[in-house]
Amino acid sequence: MSEILNTVIEKVKKSNAALCKFITANDTGSTGGHQCGYHVSKEAWSLFLDVEPVRGNNIDKPIRIRWQNDFDTDSRFKYYGVGTRNEYRITRFGKGFPFLNDENVGDLLIFARFDKDYYEAFVLQTDDDIDNFFSYFNLSYDKTNQIIDVNQAVQPEQRLLLLIYEFVARYSDFPDTRVMATGARACYNEANALLPRNIISKPDDILLGWIDTEYTLFRYMEEKVYSDILVKPFKDIESFVSMANEVLNRRKSRAGKSLEHHLADIFTHNELLFEEQVITEENKKPDFIFPNGKCYHNLSFPGELLTVLGAKTTCKDRWRQVLNEADRADDKYLFTLQQGISSNQLKEMRDYNLHLVVPHKYLTSFPAEFRAEINDLSSFINIVKNRQSKMPKHFLIS
């Protein structure tokens, strides 16, 4: 989470009461109305007043507001109840106030009360910060402009665990790897209130979140499936070894396949053309070919627009397997979760035109002199997008 979002969450948790609302064109005066200032819903009157106002009266209450932990305004909370009007507004922010312009429409405004006449206010301006604020306090987007019930705040981690329990409860045995990976993504996305744009904008972080969630989900699934077996004694050593091997082999198989499934979903969200497990020379099967096998086998398709990607959880001893999986591609890419590889091996990879792709946060675990040559997932996606933008039109497949 961003620094400002962390601050907002902590302030709301410590406040006496708080509300959030999207800044509207009506607030900024962009609609041409005669009154500007933040409109406050009738349901939120108690954030500012001890007694609910009565129609026929106007109320003008001075309040002090600290904005973004940075500056203060001596503002007014007003109730307009005379004549046909019946509304609440916060007004008077002084010249040069930065959060009541047309550019602020759509930003999220948060008010937190700390004393009878003292408030702290924040404006969240990025999609990620707004999404994460709603997720943290378990708020629906259509339930803004009212008092926040802090007691309803459920941590994403708590929601994630509940969703994992629900998934595991649906199965009596291990589902196949694709179902397991899909379930992990669904749990993580729902727990963190992710939108498709989040997956597109932060593929490195999202991928690691999916993988971590699937490890947790798989662990709970193991406990459920093997619970009856583990409480009974094994009849002999061979039975014990057989069971241990089954568990280990299932773990290794799942880890490798799930990485491919998660990468495929990232690529799909980013609208890349790709195909998995295409048969190439000598019956080899690279994990991913961009754009697809048909283009790969069509010798008139420009070789420089082909991209081949292998996916291996670790690659210290297995990176060479990728080198001969697709002869038409001069340089190949390998995505790995490996955190750090020796300089000698990285030099060898460079000599073979093999380019590593790793989650962004892992880049610092590699020798400094090689980091510029290593792609994170986001930059790899951009490489493929650039190549696919240059594809001859007659190769585009709907």
C-alpha positions, 0 to 999 in steps of 0.5 A: 500500500502507498504511504498516503493510504497507510496514513489514511487507514490508520487515521480512520481507525483511530478517529471518533468517526469518519466518512468517505465520498467521491468528489463530484462535479457538484462539489467543485462547481463544475455543473454551474451550480450557485454553491460549491463545497463538499456536499455531505449526505443527510445520513452523515449529519452526526459526524458534525453535529450533536443534534439533527437539524430541523427544517426551517433553520440554517446552521453555520458551524466553524471547524478546523481541518488538517489536509493530507497531514500537511496544512490546515483550513478554517472551514465551515460546516453548513446546513441549509434548511430554509426555503426549498433547500435541505442539504449539508455542505463543507465550505471555505477552504481559502485561496489556492485550495488544491482539492476542489478543482475539476481535476479532483472529480472522481477522487475519494475524499475521507473525513475523520473526526478527532475532536468536536470541531477538529477533523483530518481529511485526505484525498485519494487520487489513484485507482489502487489507493481507492480500491484498497481503501474500500477493500480494507474497510469492506465498503461497497462502492454504492455505500459512500457518503455515509459514516464508516463502520470501522467494526466492519473492517475485515482484513484482506488476509481474513477474507482470504482465509475464509474463501480458501476454507470455502474452496477446500470444503467443495472437494473431497480429493485434489482437483486438477492443477488448472482448477486449483490455480483458478480457485487460488486466483479467484480467492485472492482477487475477491479477498483483495477486491481486485479489478481487471485493471489491477492485474494489467497494471501490476502483473509482477505483484499479482502473480506472486499473490496468486502463487502464495495463495495457491500454496496456502490453498494446497496446504489446507487441501493436503490436510483435508485429503490426508487427515484420515491416513495420517492418524493411522499407523503405516503397516510397513516402511514401504507404505510410508515411503510410497505415501511420502513420494506421492505427496512430494511428487504431487507438490512438485507437479502442482508447483510447475503447472500452476506457474504456467496457469497463472502466467497464462491468465496474466497474458490473457488479461494483457490481451497477448496472443499466445499458445501453450505447449506447441509442438516444435522441432523433434517433438519439443514443447516450449511452455509459451509461444507468442503469437501461436504455433501456426505462426511459428510453423509458417516460415513466412512469418518473421522470425524476429516477431516470434517470442518463446518463453519457458516457465520454471519455478527454479532454473539453476540446473534446468535453464539449458532445457529451454535452449533447444525447444524452438529453433526459429527463435534466436533469443529465448526468454525464461520466467523463473521464481529463482531468487539469484543466480551466479554471475558465471551462469548469467554470463553463460545465459547471455552467451546463449541469448537466453533472457531471464524474466523474474518478478520485479521484487526479485531483481535485487537478488541478482548481481548488480552488473546483470540486472539491466539485462533481466526483465521483470514480468511487466517489461516482458509483456511490453516486449511482446506487445511491441512485437505483436503490434508489428505483425503483418495483418494477414497473420492476425487471428480473430 
